[in-house]
Amino acid sequence: MNKVGEISFKEIKRISPSQFFSMKNCAYKSLLAEAFDKKPLLPLSPNAYFGTVLHKMLEMTAKGIIKNENDLNIEFAKQVKILEDDLRDKGFSFFVPLKIKLRNFGLKKVQLKKYLRNNLEQPIKSGKTNLYSEKWFESQDKLIGGKIDLIIETGDDIEIIDFKTGTVTHDLLDDEGEVLSDVKNEYKEQLKLYAYLYFENTNKFPTSLSLVDLAKQKFTIDFSEEECKRVFDEAKTLLKTTNGSISTRSFLAHPKEENCKYCLYRPACSFFQQKLDEADFSFNDVLGVIKNVRIFQNGNVSVFLQNGNKIMTIKNFSFEDFDELNKNISKQIRIYNVTKEAAEYVYSVTDTTMIYE
Ligand code: SF4
């Protein structure tokens, strides 16, 4: 059974453009991440790990390292192998082989191939073009820093590109109630931060900011220099306020479903634990006192947890878990990453389920 132990908070030295939105939503999450040296307390989803492979492939295609389908097949197999070895090292063998464990594995590879074909059909810009990929920029005071996926400089044209392997837009309702699709705010702000970082380092503003997705769709972000400066200042203020909250212990935490659902520091978060204590059943995590542990003929184990006057059943633990659970009867535990069954207060264990006391 896992334990969190004493949390020793540390100041966050630098905020990255890709982290800004998450920090705005719950600054406490960023402090927990720093306190645990960015080592998550719960496993990421296999899709999140796979996203890093896709991102690398997009970058290599845009840079011209992957020139044809053969290159793509070789590099893809290589990157998947590196990731699978890493997952095994981390003790996450249950995610391997990715080809079988990920529902969209084949689809994503097809999308990469389409992306490559579209890339080959792009007209080459005239004039001398400089490409910089994964280039690190930081502000003069070092409070903001991050890698820009791709910078294309052609004469006075400077384009900053960020690759996204997931959905770039979200739907909004306009004044007339019509559904509009717009680029997510978090991505707009991320690119504006990159623009200002670029400016601080080169004395020039980029002329365009773009997001490119796997379907090779390009989304251009409107921006002004003032807006970029405003977001830049906002990020620095947020960093300072967040660090300031360590000494005052007035943490900026926002325990809401959309923030906490994917937070990998839930086991260390007292605000989130309070939600579970109050028997908030909107999450895929449960808290309660072990009332009973039962083993079935097929070797499956069920745990019965009491929270208030509710009894929850968590099914499908393995035979090996029985002794550990049984010797902790009457103890309060928290079980993270379970799935809800159709019956009320019944849950099942998943590959990523973890128990904390
Ligand atoms: S669990 Fe929720 S409230 Fe707690 S740190 Fe994570 S996002 Fe913030």
Residues whose N, C-alpha, C, O or C-beta is under 5 A from the ligand:
A	BS01	SF4	C26 Y28 K29 A253 H254 P255 N259 C260 C263 R266 C269 F271 F272
